[in-house]
Amino acid sequence: MKSLKITGQKRDGLGKKEAKKLRGQGLVPGVLYSKDEVVHLTLSFSDLREFVYTPNVYLIDLSVDGADYKAMIQDVQWHPVEEEILHIDFLKVEEGVPVKIGVPVELTGTAKGTKAGGKIKFNMRKLRVKAMAENLPDTIKIDITKLNIGDSIKVEQLKRDNLEFLDNKSNLVVGVISTRLAKAGAALPED
């Protein structure tokens, strides 16, 4: 899994007025949660840009006033109109404790069904998984080369070592659906 280093500062003032003041200075209020402690912090919006505008999942080396933590993003709250982060929550990665997180899905290959006129239906671009932080992949790669029209891959068909899928087992991840072109091709008589 990819990792990034970010530096923040502890914040003393809590509440709406303090948060608004921080945002006016280009800072983002945040919280680092763990089972032992809660750390209120501020970060620069420019430092957050690198990983909030990407579908990738990062393990974050978070340094807060000299204290270092391994963390992952738990939640990002955005302003409803402006391109501004209102608040960010981090979850401390504990040694020996599994992490639950959404990991992006990457499709590989070209499905047989698309060559026959079918269309890819990509339902789940992220899958919720549970694993130790060191076992989390950057993406979940799914090979779709064998899919014909009407074939699909569901969550229950996905198997990875040291990774547990948390989404409903019957959820459709990707499939090849029939199109008018495929139906017209099937209706044409062969010579």
Secondary structure, DSSP 8 states (H G I E B T S, - for coil): -EEEEEEEEE----SHHHHHHHHHTTEEEEEEE-SS-EEEEEEEHHHHHHHHSSS--EEEEEEETTEEEEEEEEEEEE-SSSS-EEEEEEEE--TT--EEEEEEEEEES--HHHHTT-EEEE--SEEEEEE-GGG--S-EEEE-TT--TT-EEEGGG---TT-EE-S-TT-EEEEEE--HHHHHHHHS---
